[in-house]
């Protein structure tokens, strides 16, 4: 991974930098103030190059598994139930 854009404290964009991976793309993290707190929006723009990996993503672990795991870990770190 490499940092593509960093605009503290509101935007952070990472990119998969290894061309040998079966997938690629970017994750964009946008943080906006909301009701005395903040809202985190994650946008994933991904590509899955390998057809076998694409099939596994679709039918085995899903397209959003990594993002959901990240959000669960972040919530746990911040004290969410």
C-alpha positions as CSV (number, residue, x, y, z in Angstrom):
1,X,0.0,0.0,0.0
2,X,1.1,3.6,-0.6
3,X,-0.4,6.9,0.3
4,X,-1.9,8.6,-2.7
5,X,-3.4,11.6,-1.0
6,X,-3.3,13.0,2.6
7,X,-5.3,16.1,3.5
8,X,-5.4,16.0,7.4
9,X,-7.8,15.8,9.1
10,X,-10.4,15.2,6.4
11,X,-9.1,12.9,3.6
12,X,-6.7,10.0,3.2
13,X,-6.4,7.9,0.1
14,X,-4.3,4.7,-0.2
15,X,-3.5,2.7,-3.3
16,X,-2.4,-0.9,-3.7
17,X,1.1,-0.4,-5.1
18,X,2.0,-4.1,-5.9
19,X,1.2,-4.9,-9.5
20,X,1.7,-8.7,-8.8
21,X,-1.4,-8.8,-6.6
22,X,-4.6,-10.4,-8.0
23,X,-6.5,-7.2,-7.2
24,X,-5.8,-3.4,-7.1
25,X,-7.4,-0.1,-6.4
26,X,-7.8,2.6,-3.9
27,X,-9.4,3.2,-0.5
28,X,-10.6,6.8,0.2
29,X,-11.3,7.8,3.8
30,X,-13.3,11.0,4.2
31,X,-14.0,12.4,7.7
32,X,-16.6,15.1,8.1
33,X,-18.0,16.7,11.3
34,X,-21.4,15.5,12.4
35,X,-23.5,16.2,15.5
36,X,-20.6,16.9,17.8
37,X,-18.6,13.9,16.4
38,X,-17.5,12.8,13.0
39,X,-18.6,10.6,10.1
40,X,-16.2,8.3,8.4
41,X,-17.0,7.4,4.8
42,X,-14.8,4.8,3.1
43,X,-15.0,4.4,-0.6
44,X,-13.3,1.4,-2.2
45,X,-12.5,1.5,-5.9
46,X,-11.2,-1.9,-6.7
47,X,-10.4,-4.2,-9.5
48,X,-10.0,-7.9,-9.3
49,X,-7.8,-9.1,-12.1
50,X,-7.7,-12.9,-11.5
51,X,-10.9,-14.7,-12.5
52,X,-10.5,-17.3,-9.7
53,X,-10.1,-14.6,-7.1
54,X,-13.0,-12.7,-8.6
55,X,-15.2,-15.8,-8.2
56,X,-14.1,-16.3,-4.6
57,X,-14.8,-12.7,-3.8
58,X,-18.3,-12.9,-5.3
59,X,-19.4,-16.2,-3.8
60,X,-17.1,-17.0,-0.7
61,X,-16.0,-13.9,1.2
62,X,-17.9,-11.1,-0.5
63,X,-16.8,-7.7,-1.9
64,X,-17.1,-5.8,1.4
65,X,-15.5,-8.2,3.9
66,X,-12.3,-6.3,4.3
67,X,-14.0,-3.0,4.7
68,X,-16.5,-4.4,7.2
69,X,-13.7,-6.0,9.2
70,X,-11.8,-2.6,9.2
71,X,-14.9,-0.8,10.5
72,X,-15.5,-3.4,13.2
73,X,-11.9,-3.0,14.4
74,X,-12.1,0.8,14.3
75,X,-15.4,0.7,16.3
76,X,-13.8,-1.6,18.9
77,X,-10.8,0.7,19.2
78,X,-13.1,3.7,19.7
79,X,-15.3,1.9,22.3
80,X,-18.3,1.0,20.2
81,X,-20.5,-1.9,21.3
